[in-house]
Amino acid sequence: MLKILKSSLLWQFSGGFVLGTVGILAFQSADAARTLASNVSAIAPFFG
């Protein structure tokens, strides 16, 4: 078990998984913010 935890393959896989997760969350947040901003600007004339 200790040999598996020290293996390079495990660290590379987990590092790639973490980087992929961070990238997905960053792009999802950017798209969501852009969509929200465009929706707010689209309905703003009705309220002002």
TAMOHU-V342431 format. One line per field, one symbol per residue. ss: DSSP state (h for helix, s for strand, l for the rest). burial: + if it has 9 or more other ideal C-beta (glycine too) atoms within 8 Angstrom, else -. A space follows every 50 residues. Layout:
ss->???
burial->???
//
This chain:
ss->lhhhhllhhhhhhhhhhhhhhhhhhhhhhhhhhhhhhhhhhhhhhhhl
burial->---------+--------------------------------------
//
